[in-house]
């Protein structure tokens, strides 16, 4: 082993040691018809960021899903991968039924929602009965067969986000979080005799931060 080869222990972040950010920016997918793919992703409501060519042998098109920090590239001369070879590309949503309905309304063939009770467990029809994060899915594909996987997440695993902040990706995510807080607050008021809680903004804030950081939810 070379003295410059990192070992397993080297790869573990040491306490107090700051790690340089490495943010995933772009995922490259392969398509057989650039114009057809461009039309498909535009119809999804994704933002077209770029479309430029260099001669006749290179063209790159960039789209970004709503609320996503990462984008996709496809085009001509971008990748040697076979068209349609990208599989299991995750799209995280806060409400999988609403996301599926929106895609369906845009003319996309989307699978029924399904869930698994854990890694490697059999597929079960319908959304996870307990609405647990990471358990509910639906799939759709672009015209070449590149597969996208919708996954419902409302509460992140510990360590996935800064514990001192919330991390809502879009207005839709924030609105969905507020609706969940509203429903939970209604139950909170019922448990307390049905009296109106005038301090509801603070309760909402506590609930939403706890939900995002994986801490116990207020009762």
PyMOL commands that set and color helices and strands:
alter all, ss='L'
color gray80, all
select helices_A, chain A and resi 8-11+34-43+96-105+171-191+200-213
alter helices_A, ss='H'
color red, helices_A
select strands_A, chain A and resi 26-28+47-54+58-64+71-76+89-93+114-116+123-125+136-141+147-152
alter strands_A, ss='S'
color yellow, strands_A
deselect
rebuild
show_as cartoon
